[in-house]
């Protein structure tokens, strides 16, 4: 019993302090990636009422592949300071019904953490219409051993690109001394 309480405390404290968790959904994929299952994805979240709460699957929000109501997921929590893995835990996915009391409470926490929302306060209505809010609830005895070695994987396909190199003369233009007028 004590181990379970200590495990829950470790999961909660580590997940609360980390702004980013890696989640691997084990449900039916909403987005099938290359036929090799669903890779773990970095996701922003908030800890609320005993679970990590995520919003996504809508325009401008993070994708939630494999996070299906009632399915299991594996959550890896990283250190906010060093970025290394702290704890890995199993979770049950619970999808919150839009506008339900649980959804309203979770969204109140989420909206304070959502950075750069294009629609400001209207995002809550957009989330209700177009997105899903899910809670990842830790399973009893769901603490998993930390994996050995690197978990490096090829990046998920995306249309995003990196910016091109800056022109060689730009630093001179930006940092040249102004002549007296």
C-alpha positions as CSV (number, residue, x, y, z in Angstrom):
1,X,0.0,0.0,0.0
2,X,2.8,2.4,0.9
3,X,4.6,1.8,-2.4
4,X,1.4,2.6,-4.3
5,X,1.0,5.9,-2.3
6,X,4.7,6.8,-2.9
7,X,4.3,5.9,-6.6
8,X,1.2,8.1,-7.0
9,X,3.0,10.9,-5.2
10,X,6.1,10.6,-7.5
11,X,3.9,10.5,-10.6
12,X,1.8,13.5,-9.5
13,X,4.7,15.7,-8.4
14,X,6.9,14.9,-11.4
15,X,4.1,15.5,-13.9
16,X,2.9,18.7,-12.2
17,X,6.4,20.2,-12.4
18,X,7.1,19.2,-16.0
19,X,5.6,21.4,-18.7
20,X,6.0,18.7,-21.3
21,X,5.2,15.0,-21.2
22,X,5.8,12.3,-23.8
23,X,2.6,10.3,-24.5
24,X,2.3,7.1,-26.5
25,X,-1.4,6.2,-27.1
26,X,-2.2,2.5,-27.4
27,X,-5.8,3.0,-28.8
28,X,-6.9,2.9,-32.4
29,X,-4.9,5.5,-34.1
30,X,-6.5,8.6,-35.3
31,X,-3.5,9.2,-37.5
32,X,-1.7,6.1,-38.8
33,X,2.0,6.9,-39.1
34,X,3.8,4.8,-41.6
35,X,2.4,1.5,-40.5
36,X,4.7,1.2,-37.5
37,X,2.2,2.1,-34.7
38,X,2.0,5.3,-33.0
39,X,5.2,7.0,-31.8
40,X,5.4,8.8,-28.5
41,X,4.7,12.6,-28.8
42,X,5.7,15.5,-26.7
43,X,2.5,17.2,-25.4
44,X,1.8,20.2,-23.1
45,X,-0.6,19.5,-20.3
46,X,-1.9,20.5,-16.9
47,X,-2.3,18.3,-13.8
48,X,-5.8,18.5,-12.6
49,X,-7.9,16.3,-10.2
50,X,-5.5,13.3,-10.3
51,X,-4.6,13.2,-13.9
52,X,-2.8,14.9,-16.8
53,X,-5.3,16.9,-18.9
54,X,-4.6,17.5,-22.6
55,X,-6.5,19.4,-25.3
56,X,-6.0,18.7,-29.0
57,X,-7.2,17.2,-32.3
58,X,-8.5,20.5,-33.5
59,X,-7.3,23.4,-35.7
60,X,-4.1,24.9,-34.2
61,X,-3.9,22.4,-31.4
62,X,-1.7,19.4,-30.7
63,X,-2.7,16.0,-32.3
64,X,-3.8,13.2,-29.9
65,X,-3.2,10.1,-31.9
66,X,-4.1,6.8,-30.2
67,X,-5.7,8.6,-27.2
68,X,-9.1,6.9,-27.3
69,X,-11.5,6.9,-24.4
70,X,-11.0,3.8,-22.3
71,X,-7.6,2.9,-23.9
72,X,-4.3,2.8,-22.2
73,X,-1.4,5.2,-22.8
74,X,2.2,5.3,-21.6
75,X,3.4,8.6,-20.2
76,X,7.1,9.6,-19.9
77,X,7.8,12.6,-17.7
78,X,11.0,14.5,-18.2
79,X,12.9,16.7,-15.8
80,X,12.2,20.4,-16.2
81,X,15.8,21.2,-15.3
82,X,17.9,18.6,-17.2
83,X,15.4,17.2,-19.7
84,X,16.1,13.6,-18.8
85,X,13.5,10.9,-18.1
86,X,12.2,10.9,-14.5
87,X,9.4,8.5,-14.5
88,X,7.3,6.4,-16.9
89,X,3.7,5.5,-15.9
90,X,0.7,3.8,-17.4
91,X,-2.5,5.7,-17.8
92,X,-6.2,5.2,-18.7
93,X,-7.5,7.7,-21.2
94,X,-10.8,9.4,-20.2
95,X,-12.4,11.7,-22.8
96,X,-14.3,14.6,-21.1
97,X,-17.7,15.5,-22.6
98,X,-17.8,19.1,-23.8
99,X,-19.5,21.5,-21.4
100,X,-19.8,18.9,-18.6
101,X,-18.7,20.0,-15.1
102,X,-15.5,18.0,-15.4
103,X,-14.7,19.5,-18.8
104,X,-15.4,23.0,-17.6
105,X,-13.1,22.5,-14.6
106,X,-10.3,21.0,-16.7
107,X,-10.6,23.7,-19.4
108,X,-10.4,26.5,-16.7
109,X,-6.9,25.1,-15.8
110,X,-5.9,24.5,-19.5
111,X,-6.7,28.0,-20.7
112,X,-4.3,29.5,-18.2
113,X,-1.4,27.4,-19.7
114,X,-2.3,27.8,-23.4
115,X,0.3,30.0,-24.9
116,X,-0.1,32.0,-28.1
117,X,-3.8,31.1,-28.7
118,X,-4.9,32.8,-31.9
119,X,-8.4,33.5,-30.6
120,X,-7.8,34.5,-26.9
121,X,-10.8,34.0,-24.7
122,X,-12.8,32.5,-27.6
123,X,-10.6,29.4,-27.5
124,X,-12.8,27.8,-24.9
125,X,-15.8,27.8,-27.3
126,X,-13.5,26.6,-30.1
127,X,-12.3,23.7,-27.9
128,X,-15.9,22.8,-27.2
129,X,-16.8,22.8,-30.9
130,X,-13.7,21.4,-32.6
131,X,-11.3,19.8,-30.1
132,X,-11.1,16.9,-27.6
133,X,-10.1,17.2,-24.0
134,X,-8.7,14.1,-22.4
135,X,-7.5,13.1,-19.0
136,X,-4.8,10.6,-18.5
137,X,-5.5,8.9,-15.1
138,X,-2.6,6.9,-13.6
139,X,-3.3,3.2,-13.4
140,X,-2.9,1.5,-10.0
141,X,0.6,0.0,-9.9
142,X,1.2,1.6,-13.3
143,X,4.8,2.8,-12.6
144,X,7.0,1.4,-15.3
145,X,10.8,0.9,-15.1
146,X,12.8,3.5,-17.0
147,X,14.0,2.2,-20.4
148,X,17.7,1.6,-20.9
149,X,19.5,3.6,-23.6
150,X,18.3,6.0,-26.1
151,X,14.7,6.1,-27.4
152,X,15.6,8.2,-30.4
153,X,13.2,7.7,-33.3
154,X,12.8,9.3,-36.7
155,X,10.8,12.5,-36.6
156,X,7.1,12.3,-37.3
157,X,6.3,13.5,-40.9
158,X,5.3,17.1,-41.1
159,X,4.9,20.0,-43.5
160,X,6.9,22.3,-41.2
161,X,10.3,23.5,-42.5
162,X,13.3,25.1,-41.0
163,X,14.1,28.7,-41.9
164,X,16.8,29.3,-44.4
165,X,20.3,30.5,-43.5
166,X,20.5,34.3,-43.1
167,X,22.3,36.3,-45.7
168,X,26.0,36.7,-45.0
169,X,25.8,40.5,-45.1
170,X,22.9,40.8,-42.6
171,X,25.0,41.0,-39.4
172,X,27.0,43.9,-40.8
173,X,23.8,45.8,-41.7
174,X,22.3,45.2,-38.3
175,X,25.3,45.9,-36.2
176,X,27.2,48.6,-38.1
177,X,28.0,51.8,-36.2
178,X,26.0,54.8,-37.2
179,X,28.0,57.7,-38.4
180,X,27.5,61.1,-36.8
181,X,24.9,63.3,-38.5
